[in-house]
Amino acid sequence: MGGVIFDQNTEEAFRRFREAGIDTDYYMGAYGQRDFFMDLESGKISAEEFCSRMSEAVGRKVSYEEAAHCWLGFFDGVSERKLTALDALRKHYHLGLLSNTNPFMMAFTRSDHFSGSGRPITDFFDSFFCSYEMKCCKPDAEIYQRALAADHISPGETLFVDDSKKNTDAAAKLGINVLQVSTNEDWTVRLPKLLAASK
């Protein structure tokens, strides 16, 4: 979702977490999230428990609103061009969102604040596979397999788009067609051309 559907601003999110007292190098460093940050996205703890654990980490009370503000630093807007492309694709394909995400981000993206036109992310996809709800994360094979089973589709008829090589590599090992894009890339030309060439 972040970096593919909406533009992602990692620097701003890290700045907000640091301002709140979080050591981003430890919890959200180059090797990915860890500790209670990973527990949140893998569904082991709730948003409320995350606030409690964050409070312990920074030595003061952290509210839901403050934690949400930190997480939403990742959201740097979504282009209408991408949303228009999703609308066009959905006329011909089943679109599923498979994301390592958390309740803070999804509460926002499922609201009318997600897009400039007031449409939530649920307007653009047929199915949703969120790591915290499924209690597993990419690149674990299980999350791809469960998504395929839930949508009753085979790997060979599926195209998985992601901005992480480890995630596309994991999907490819299962026989899923993949397209790795750069973070925040405008894929609206490349993706339809790839789909057209595969027909």
VOTORFI-41918 format. One record per residue (C-alpha): residue number from 1; residue in three letters; x, y, z. Coordinates in steps of 0.05 Angstrom, whole numbers, padded with zeros to 5 digits. Layout:
# residues N
<r num="NUM" residu="ALA" x="X" y="Y" z="Z"/>
...
***
This chain:
# residues 199
<r num="1" residu="MET" x="00000" y="00000" z="00000"/>
<r num="2" residu="GLY" x="00052" y="00051" z="00022"/>
<r num="3" residu="GLY" x="00099" y="00069" z="-00035"/>
<r num="4" residu="VAL" x="00054" y="00035" z="-00087"/>
<r num="5" residu="ILE" x="-00017" y="00061" z="-00076"/>
<r num="6" residu="PHE" x="-00002" y="00122" z="-00035"/>
<r num="7" residu="ASP" x="00063" y="00161" z="-00035"/>
<r num="8" residu="GLN" x="00104" y="00143" z="00026"/>
<r num="9" residu="ASN" x="00146" y="00192" z="00067"/>
<r num="10" residu="THR" x="00190" y="00150" z="00111"/>
<r num="11" residu="GLU" x="00232" y="00209" z="00134"/>
<r num="12" residu="GLU" x="00171" y="00246" z="00160"/>
<r num="13" residu="ALA" x="00145" y="00186" z="00197"/>
<r num="14" residu="PHE" x="00213" y="00173" z="00229"/>
<r num="15" residu="ARG" x="00217" y="00247" z="00248"/>
<r num="16" residu="ARG" x="00150" y="00243" z="00283"/>
<r num="17" residu="PHE" x="00168" y="00180" z="00320"/>
<r num="18" residu="ARG" x="00235" y="00209" z="00341"/>
<r num="19" residu="GLU" x="00200" y="00272" z="00364"/>
<r num="20" residu="ALA" x="00155" y="00228" z="00407"/>
<r num="21" residu="GLY" x="00217" y="00195" z="00437"/>
<r num="22" residu="ILE" x="00224" y="00132" z="00397"/>
<r num="23" residu="ASP" x="00291" y="00105" z="00375"/>
<r num="24" residu="THR" x="00274" y="00094" z="00302"/>
<r num="25" residu="ASP" x="00342" y="00062" z="00287"/>
<r num="26" residu="TYR" x="00324" y="00006" z="00335"/>
<r num="27" residu="TYR" x="00250" y="-00003" z="00323"/>
<r num="28" residu="MET" x="00245" y="00015" z="00249"/>
<r num="29" residu="GLY" x="00316" y="00009" z="00221"/>
<r num="30" residu="ALA" x="00345" y="-00016" z="00157"/>
<r num="31" residu="TYR" x="00326" y="-00088" z="00172"/>
<r num="32" residu="GLY" x="00253" y="-00073" z="00183"/>
<r num="33" residu="GLN" x="00208" y="-00065" z="00242"/>
<r num="34" residu="ARG" x="00220" y="-00102" z="00307"/>
<r num="35" residu="ASP" x="00193" y="-00111" z="00378"/>
<r num="36" residu="PHE" x="00124" y="-00081" z="00390"/>
<r num="37" residu="PHE" x="00125" y="-00046" z="00322"/>
<r num="38" residu="MET" x="00127" y="-00114" z="00288"/>
<r num="39" residu="ASP" x="00078" y="-00142" z="00339"/>
<r num="40" residu="LEU" x="00028" y="-00089" z="00317"/>
<r num="41" residu="GLU" x="00034" y="-00103" z="00242"/>
<r num="42" residu="SER" x="00032" y="-00179" z="00253"/>
<r num="43" residu="GLY" x="-00031" y="-00173" z="00295"/>
<r num="44" residu="LYS" x="00000" y="-00197" z="00360"/>
<r num="45" residu="ILE" x="-00021" y="-00133" z="00396"/>
<r num="46" residu="SER" x="-00078" y="-00083" z="00386"/>
<r num="47" residu="ALA" x="-00073" y="-00008" z="00374"/>
<r num="48" residu="GLU" x="-00087" y="00004" z="00447"/>
<r num="49" residu="GLU" x="-00032" y="-00044" z="00469"/>
<r num="50" residu="PHE" x="00015" y="-00010" z="00420"/>
<r num="51" residu="CYS" x="00001" y="00057" z="00454"/>
<r num="52" residu="SER" x="00015" y="00024" z="00522"/>
<r num="53" residu="ARG" x="00081" y="-00005" z="00497"/>
<r num="54" residu="MET" x="00101" y="00060" z="00464"/>
<r num="55" residu="SER" x="00086" y="00096" z="00530"/>
<r num="56" residu="GLU" x="00133" y="00048" z="00566"/>
<r num="57" residu="ALA" x="00187" y="00059" z="00513"/>
<r num="58" residu="VAL" x="00185" y="00135" z="00518"/>
<r num="59" residu="GLY" x="00170" y="00141" z="00592"/>
<r num="60" residu="ARG" x="00105" y="00180" z="00588"/>
<r num="61" residu="LYS" x="00033" y="00170" z="00567"/>
<r num="62" residu="VAL" x="00022" y="00164" z="00492"/>
<r num="63" residu="SER" x="-00049" y="00173" z="00467"/>
<r num="64" residu="TYR" x="-00081" y="00138" z="00408"/>
<r num="65" residu="GLU" x="-00082" y="00205" z="00372"/>
<r num="66" residu="GLU" x="-00008" y="00216" z="00382"/>
<r num="67" residu="ALA" x="00010" y="00146" z="00358"/>
<r num="68" residu="ALA" x="-00035" y="00155" z="00297"/>
<r num="69" residu="HIS" x="-00002" y="00222" z="00282"/>
<r num="70" residu="CYS" x="00065" y="00187" z="00282"/>
<r num="71" residu="TRP" x="00042" y="00130" z="00236"/>
<r num="72" residu="LEU" x="00007" y="00178" z="00189"/>
<r num="73" residu="GLY" x="00074" y="00211" z="00175"/>
<r num="74" residu="PHE" x="00083" y="00155" z="00125"/>
<r num="75" residu="PHE" x="00023" y="00180" z="00085"/>
<r num="76" residu="ASP" x="00045" y="00232" z="00034"/>
<r num="77" residu="GLY" x="-00018" y="00235" z="-00008"/>
<r num="78" residu="VAL" x="-00045" y="00193" z="-00064"/>
<r num="79" residu="SER" x="-00047" y="00216" z="-00136"/>
<r num="80" residu="GLU" x="-00113" y="00219" z="-00173"/>
<r num="81" residu="ARG" x="-00075" y="00189" z="-00232"/>
<r num="82" residu="LYS" x="-00064" y="00124" z="-00193"/>
<r num="83" residu="LEU" x="-00136" y="00123" z="-00167"/>
<r num="84" residu="THR" x="-00162" y="00133" z="-00238"/>
<r num="85" residu="ALA" x="-00118" y="00076" z="-00261"/>
<r num="86" residu="LEU" x="-00145" y="00031" z="-00206"/>
<r num="87" residu="ASP" x="-00216" y="00047" z="-00227"/>
<r num="88" residu="ALA" x="-00199" y="00029" z="-00299"/>
<r num="89" residu="LEU" x="-00164" y="-00036" z="-00279"/>
<r num="90" residu="ARG" x="-00221" y="-00057" z="-00234"/>
<r num="91" residu="LYS" x="-00268" y="-00058" z="-00294"/>
<r num="92" residu="HIS" x="-00229" y="-00117" z="-00322"/>
<r num="93" residu="TYR" x="-00192" y="-00149" z="-00263"/>
<r num="94" residu="HIS" x="-00204" y="-00170" z="-00192"/>
<r num="95" residu="LEU" x="-00162" y="-00123" z="-00149"/>
<r num="96" residu="GLY" x="-00137" y="-00144" z="-00081"/>
<r num="97" residu="LEU" x="-00095" y="-00104" z="-00032"/>
<r num="98" residu="LEU" x="-00042" y="-00145" z="00005"/>
<r num="99" residu="SER" x="-00005" y="-00101" z="00055"/>
<r num="100" residu="ASN" x="00039" y="-00103" z="00116"/>
<r num="101" residu="THR" x="00000" y="-00050" z="00155"/>
<r num="102" residu="ASN" x="-00033" y="-00034" z="00221"/>
<r num="103" residu="PRO" x="-00099" y="-00009" z="00250"/>
<r num="104" residu="PHE" x="-00075" y="00064" z="00252"/>
<r num="105" residu="MET" x="-00060" y="00066" z="00178"/>
<r num="106" residu="MET" x="-00122" y="00027" z="00158"/>
<r num="107" residu="ALA" x="-00169" y="00070" z="00200"/>
<r num="108" residu="PHE" x="-00144" y="00129" z="00160"/>
<r num="109" residu="THR" x="-00143" y="00097" z="00091"/>
<r num="110" residu="ARG" x="-00212" y="00067" z="00101"/>
<r num="111" residu="SER" x="-00239" y="00137" z="00116"/>
<r num="112" residu="ASP" x="-00259" y="00193" z="00069"/>
<r num="113" residu="HIS" x="-00194" y="00228" z="00085"/>
<r num="114" residu="PHE" x="-00155" y="00179" z="00041"/>
<r num="115" residu="SER" x="-00166" y="00214" z="-00025"/>
<r num="116" residu="GLY" x="-00178" y="00285" z="-00048"/>
<r num="117" residu="SER" x="-00246" y="00264" z="-00075"/>
<r num="118" residu="GLY" x="-00267" y="00237" z="-00007"/>
<r num="119" residu="ARG" x="-00267" y="00164" z="-00029"/>
<r num="120" residu="PRO" x="-00237" y="00113" z="00019"/>
<r num="121" residu="ILE" x="-00188" y="00060" z="-00003"/>
<r num="122" residu="THR" x="-00245" y="00009" z="00000"/>
<r num="123" residu="ASP" x="-00274" y="00041" z="-00063"/>
<r num="124" residu="PHE" x="-00215" y="00017" z="-00104"/>
<r num="125" residu="PHE" x="-00205" y="-00057" z="-00086"/>
<r num="126" residu="ASP" x="-00247" y="-00119" z="-00084"/>
<r num="127" residu="SER" x="-00211" y="-00153" z="-00027"/>
<r num="128" residu="PHE" x="-00164" y="-00134" z="00030"/>
<r num="129" residu="PHE" x="-00109" y="-00175" z="00062"/>
<r num="130" residu="CYS" x="-00079" y="-00135" z="00119"/>
<r num="131" residu="SER" x="-00022" y="-00165" z="00158"/>
<r num="132" residu="TYR" x="-00049" y="-00145" z="00226"/>
<r num="133" residu="GLU" x="-00116" y="-00177" z="00211"/>
<r num="134" residu="MET" x="-00086" y="-00240" z="00181"/>
<r num="135" residu="LYS" x="-00033" y="-00245" z="00236"/>
<r num="136" residu="CYS" x="00023" y="-00256" z="00187"/>
<r num="137" residu="CYS" x="00067" y="-00211" z="00144"/>
<r num="138" residu="LYS" x="00100" y="-00209" z="00076"/>
<r num="139" residu="PRO" x="00147" y="-00241" z="00057"/>
<r num="140" residu="ASP" x="00120" y="-00303" z="00093"/>
<r num="141" residu="ALA" x="00092" y="-00352" z="00042"/>
<r num="142" residu="GLU" x="00030" y="-00362" z="00085"/>
<r num="143" residu="ILE" x="00002" y="-00292" z="00072"/>
<r num="144" residu="TYR" x="00005" y="-00301" z="-00003"/>
<r num="145" residu="GLN" x="-00024" y="-00371" z="-00001"/>
<r num="146" residu="ARG" x="-00082" y="-00349" z="00044"/>
<r num="147" residu="ALA" x="-00097" y="-00289" z="-00001"/>
<r num="148" residu="LEU" x="-00099" y="-00333" z="-00063"/>
<r num="149" residu="ALA" x="-00144" y="-00384" z="-00028"/>
<r num="150" residu="ALA" x="-00192" y="-00331" z="-00003"/>
<r num="151" residu="ASP" x="-00200" y="-00301" z="-00072"/>
<r num="152" residu="HIS" x="-00202" y="-00370" z="-00106"/>
<r num="153" residu="ILE" x="-00147" y="-00353" z="-00155"/>
<r num="154" residu="SER" x="-00085" y="-00390" z="-00177"/>
<r num="155" residu="PRO" x="-00014" y="-00362" z="-00174"/>
<r num="156" residu="GLY" x="-00007" y="-00363" z="-00249"/>
<r num="157" residu="GLU" x="-00066" y="-00317" z="-00260"/>
<r num="158" residu="THR" x="-00044" y="-00268" z="-00208"/>
<r num="159" residu="LEU" x="00001" y="-00207" z="-00214"/>
<r num="160" residu="PHE" x="00032" y="-00182" z="-00150"/>
<r num="161" residu="VAL" x="00059" y="-00110" z="-00149"/>
<r num="162" residu="ASP" x="00105" y="-00088" z="-00093"/>
<r num="163" residu="ASP" x="00163" y="-00039" z="-00081"/>
<r num="164" residu="SER" x="00203" y="-00090" z="-00040"/>
<r num="165" residu="LYS" x="00247" y="-00141" z="-00075"/>
<r num="166" residu="LYS" x="00242" y="-00190" z="-00017"/>
<r num="167" residu="ASN" x="00167" y="-00189" z="-00023"/>
<r num="168" residu="THR" x="00165" y="-00198" z="-00099"/>
<r num="169" residu="ASP" x="00218" y="-00253" z="-00093"/>
<r num="170" residu="ALA" x="00175" y="-00290" z="-00042"/>
<r num="171" residu="ALA" x="00114" y="-00285" z="-00087"/>
<r num="172" residu="ALA" x="00152" y="-00308" z="-00148"/>
<r num="173" residu="LYS" x="00175" y="-00371" z="-00111"/>
<r num="174" residu="LEU" x="00102" y="-00389" z="-00105"/>
<r num="175" residu="GLY" x="00091" y="-00382" z="-00180"/>
<r num="176" residu="ILE" x="00058" y="-00313" z="-00176"/>
<r num="177" residu="ASN" x="00074" y="-00264" z="-00231"/>
<r num="178" residu="VAL" x="00107" y="-00202" z="-00202"/>
<r num="179" residu="LEU" x="00122" y="-00130" z="-00218"/>
<r num="180" residu="GLN" x="00172" y="-00095" z="-00173"/>
<r num="181" residu="VAL" x="00164" y="-00020" z="-00175"/>
<r num="182" residu="SER" x="00206" y="00034" z="-00143"/>
<r num="183" residu="THR" x="00178" y="00067" z="-00080"/>
<r num="184" residu="ASN" x="00128" y="00122" z="-00101"/>
<r num="185" residu="GLU" x="00136" y="00104" z="-00175"/>
<r num="186" residu="ASP" x="00081" y="00124" z="-00222"/>
<r num="187" residu="TRP" x="00065" y="00055" z="-00249"/>
<r num="188" residu="THR" x="00002" y="00077" z="-00286"/>
<r num="189" residu="VAL" x="00034" y="00068" z="-00355"/>
<r num="190" residu="ARG" x="00080" y="00008" z="-00342"/>
<r num="191" residu="LEU" x="00028" y="-00037" z="-00308"/>
<r num="192" residu="PRO" x="-00027" y="-00033" z="-00362"/>
<r num="193" residu="LYS" x="00025" y="-00046" z="-00416"/>
<r num="194" residu="LEU" x="00049" y="-00108" z="-00378"/>
<r num="195" residu="LEU" x="-00022" y="-00133" z="-00371"/>
<r num="196" residu="ALA" x="-00037" y="-00121" z="-00445"/>
<r num="197" residu="ALA" x="00026" y="-00158" z="-00466"/>
<r num="198" residu="SER" x="00008" y="-00218" z="-00424"/>
<r num="199" residu="LYS" x="-00059" y="-00229" z="-00458"/>
***
